[in-house]
Amino acid sequence: MPADSHPRDESPLRVAALVPAYQAAAHLGEVLLGLGDLDPAPHVLVVDDGSRDATAAVARQFGAEVLSFAGNRGKGHALLAGFERLTDFDAVVTLDADGQHPPECLPAFVAAAEAGADLVLGRREMGADMPPLRRFANRFSSGWCSAIAGQRIGDSQCGYRLYRREVLRGTPVRASRYEVETEMAVRAARLGFRVSEVVIPTVYGDEASHIRITRDVPRIVAMMVRLSFERPVKRKVDNAHPAHE
């Protein structure tokens, strides 16, 4: 653990699950059902990113809190709005609405945080189940992120993560779309927050990716180039805000 980490009490973490969702009505119910079966079940916030289908209605049917955008603003905006809504929780776990992130893995993220991690990253098994092009892109981007972050980031493209409240409070973010997740991981690692990983299954279904190659990939690359040339800074420890208040 970094030398500047502040003491934490040992009471259980108050955890919320944040599910950014766009056109996700077909798969969202299964995800929410899995989260509801956990013991203890986390509070669930679904951010409906301007969906034109029944995403919001499905979320409410399964008892989730719902925050809806009038139009599609992008995953980054959905995440940041969700983080802002969930500031009262000790930690926020993000997972996708398409079923690629098994809800039953969530307790492993919480256990890693309770063992001392500030940011817990999901790492998919990069075997035959992952398409070769995605496997190459993931290894390349993850290697680059690890180099500029100063800590291992084994899967920079996986959105299944746990963020402690201190990470959300103390990590500045400029991005607003898919590059938000990469930027937060790199900046948090550079600031001295402890990064850990949880291995999760690689799951691909019939859902289509919402990443746009001509729009989102250049944004991600540009952000990583910018971070490569930025001067890393260490965070200041705020003893007035312990992990559990």
Buried (B, 14 or more C-beta within 10 A) or exposed (E): EEEEBEEBEEEEBBBBBBBBBBBBBBBBBBBBEBBBEBEEBBBBBBBBBBBEBBBBEBBBEBEBBBBBBEEBBBBBBBBBBBBEBBEEBBBBBBBBBBBBBBBEBBBBBBBBBBEEBBBBBBBBEBEEEBEEEBBEBBBEBBEBBBEBBBBBBBBBBBBBBBBBBBBBEBBEBEBBBBBBBBBBBBBBBBBBBBBBBBEBBBEEEEBEEBEEEEEBBEBBEEBBEEBEEEEBEEBEBEEEEEBEE
